[in-house]
Structure formats: C-alpha cells, structure tokens
C-alpha cells in the first residue's frame, strides 16, 4: 500500500513538472486568450483605403484615384458638407487641387476641362434619394481615407431617418401639409411631389395638398383657404414670413390659428440631398407631429436652427 502511494505521488510530480508553463507561471490557455483579445483591440475597426481606389463613377465608367488627395475642389455643396463632417474640411480649396470632385449631373466636357489642366477629377455616382446619400458619404469617405467617420455618419443618418419614418407611420391621423416655396402676388408656389421637400413630407406620411399636380403649382389664396392645411412650411426666400400669420385674410387658416406655420431659412439645403438631410427630416417631423417641441407663439413663425 505504501509503495502504491509513493508511485502515485511520483507520477503526479512528474506530470506536473512536464506541464508547459509561461515565464510567469500563468495558465497558457488564459494567456493565449488574453493575447488574442489584445491583438483584436488594437486592430482598426475600419481598415484604411487601399490606393489606387477604384469605383464606378456617375457616367458608369471606371474611376481610379491614385493616392489620398492632399487638397480637394468640390463642385457640390453636399460633397463639401460631407468633407467637412468627415473632419477633412481643411482639404477644401478653390484652386490647384489634387482632386476635383464633380456632381453626377455635370457635362462630361467640364470633367475633361479639369483633366486638361492636369487635375485629377472624378464624377460621383448620382445621389437623389436618401439611400443614395448614404452611399455618397461612404464613397467620399473612401476617397479621403476616412472610412470610420463615413460609416458612422451614414449609419447614424439612416438610423435617425428610419426611426422618424416608423414613428410617423404610427402617428395617425396624418396631417395635411403645404410647403410654400414662393409667394407671387396673391398666389403661392408650392412644393410638388417630385421636389425633395415633397418627398420628405410623403416619407413622413404627411398629406401634401399639392400632390395632385406633377409640376410646381401655384395655389390661389382661395385654394389655400379651401384646402386649409394643418401645417404650413414657408421658405425664408419668399420674403413674406409674416404674411400668413399677420394677415387678416389668412388668419382663419388652421395652421395660423394653431401656430403651426414654420419658416425654413435654408430652403436650398432641404432640396439638396446630403449629410444634412436627417436634420430636416427631424425638423419637419417635429413640426408635423410634435409641434410643442418646436415652440413659437400662436400664429408665429418658427425656423430651423442654423449652425
């Protein structure tokens, strides 16, 4: 019995001595796991752009950018805003750029003119919808090697817009809306359903009183009073932001009585698809469904906060 005990003890000590140990005596399995986690944490979440960067441009052609540009000339306000949001606003120049970024709706001759000067120039794919705006931001991010910032910007926009659409869908009854782009005498030029402002109203389940028309429509004062929208947006460019709220003729409109006439200062930005699109979705949603969050005295006119 004693011999067996010594035998087991000998085997235990022998096997313990043969077990691999790290220099600190730590469990090798645990150490390996910690090392793997540490390596994972140091790896970049978004890999950098590999140049030359190749993509299909707005003309359907193969576009190639040889290296990360040190300066950029942008012919699109949406692209310029995107460059700034991605933290590369310092790259924007007005002359002698490393790269010219051209919007999709330009003439090929303009692109050839830049290339004739020896400037590298690319045409972005079209971005006329909010989903195409997400793609534009990602593409600009790849061009500038700002992939992480581009992904976070686009995904944040998408999450906000999708959330607003879902909330609007469950906010029945849906309000009737009139977006007045211009006041011409006694007539009102309203956003049509193909305008981006009209698309936002539709996406948020608003009933655009001008949707029965295919082109820009002038609504007479009688038609405006007859249709009596719940919400009225008026652009700052109209030059008559107080006309509806301060007029005896329109004082009976539901939107005026309830203080739901809202001014949009930068009307061009609303019609321009880009990184600010979610901002206007949010503002118009609040005006349509959460008027108390916008504020403004009864019959007053509220505007979009400008940065």
Secondary structure, 3 states (H helix, E strand, C coil): CHHHHHHHHHHHHHHHHHCCCCCCCCCHHHHHHHHHHHHHHHCCCCCCCCCCEEEECCCCCEEEECCCCCCEEECCHHHHHHHHHCCCHHHECCCCCCEEEECCCCCHHHHHHHHHCCCEEEECCCCCCHHHHHHHHHHHHHHCCCHHHHHHHHHHHHHHHHHHHHHHHCCCCCCEEEEEEEEECCEEEECCCCCHHHHHHHHCCCEECCCCCCCCEEEEHHHHHHHCCCEEEEEHHHCCCCHHHHCCCCCCCHHHHCCCEEEECCHHHHHCCCCCHHHHHHHHHHHHHCHHHCCCCCCCEEECCCC
